[in-house]
């Protein structure tokens, strides 16, 4: 069951804890009476406050969270944690105010204390990298399920425990939600937990208070330079995950120079995985067979360890993701022989990854909806499609507004060079002029392949139908960007839109379904 209700990101049966003990343990400056006061939850959004919560008021870009303390009080907050600026804003609220110099930096430790997650010891997996994080997380969860292990999952797409799930707003939720989710997973007796861990999660303290058993690294490619400025700084944001403060062991795909550098920079034991036979590594993955619906591969490791299996998703990059997941599981203590037996019974890795090279129909043109929105993601998926497609490849995509604009030209160039026809559309223009975003993409595609087949269709619904109108049996359509998402953001408004649902509708309208 998937729901949009975020109330599930916390335990159903929380323990009440004394605010005075919290203040004493963390050396908080107390303003107001906290004698006998108890707290059962913690949140930094006044919109999600529940009765008994500790409300954390952070300084933001446009406002200070302490400005919303009255709303938090009305919803049941019993106290507020904030900084000196927030104290002045919250002084007249009637709530006790606990002051610390850097409340965001303290958020993980505070949340861990409130939800007592330090007492919960599942096998904890963290996955980072530019592309492939979500896929690795789902593959880990799928293999654990095939092993009979109940696990919890937190990804860009959803947070899930067994059949219970909520949709996600951030790749990695805020520390209050991470620890609330861990407490909920403890109630469900989850034996393992997988958390997709973005660079922002590390630099913004979202996974503070957690020490992973095994962390994995996929790759580092052009993205998020609006946040980090340079690839070097983006890399440096990832490195702390591979230190003893954050994890016990790491697994790194070292095919790229960034992977090799990360393995060297890590201060924890690191296992290296490569797809290059001549590369120095502990494990090697090799593709055995590719088809439009499946990728089969072999993974060889130390001490003659080996497994041959498959993943029911297009692309060798997906096999690499699966190999990373397998090595992470072995490093966490799951015997490869047990994994091989479990996967053998199911005919391979039984995984569904929403919106990641997700094939929409088995008749007519092969239609794939993908979350990829970076140059490297475009390259990986288009290269994979080319190897298994007899007909033409039609690429449909747009670019995020208010997100790293430096990658747009390369995205347009790659789309034109690696596909046979390009359709440029709008994709989350947000506060930017959508026509201006499209122009950058169209100009880049046209400059890369001047005689190429190129269309500009603003509305994504019309754009998909244009792509479908020029496709025939044996052709493939790659609609990159929206993936699992169910909205289209324009000028701050979330307009309901599911690329997957609309593609099915268009295929039905065209008589393919």
Secondary structure, 3 states (H helix, E strand, C coil): CEECCHHHCCCCCCCCEEHHHHHHHHCCEEECCCCCCEECEEECCHHHCCCCEEEECCECCCCEHHHHHHHHHHCCCCEEEECHHHHHHHCCCCCEEEECCCHHHHHHHHHHHHHCHHHCCCEEEEEECCCCHHHHHHHHHHHHHHCCCCEEEECCCEEEECCEEEECCCCCCCHHHHHHHHHHHHHCCCCEEEEECCHHHHHCCCCCCCCEEEEEECCCCCCCHHHHCCHHHHHHHHHHHHCCCCEEEEEEECCCHHHHHHHHHCCCEEEEEECCCCCCCCEEEEEEEECCCCEEEEEECHHHCEEEEEECCCCHHHHHHHHHHHHHHHHCCCCHHHHHHHHHHHCCECCCCCCCCEECCCCCCEEEEECCCCHHHHHHHHHHHHHHCCCCEEEEECCCCCCCHHHHHHHHHHHHHHCCEEEECCCCCECCCHHHHHHHHHHHHHHHCCCCEEEECCCHHHHHHHHHHCCCCCCEEEEECCCCCCEEEECCEEEECCHHHHHHHHHHHCCCC
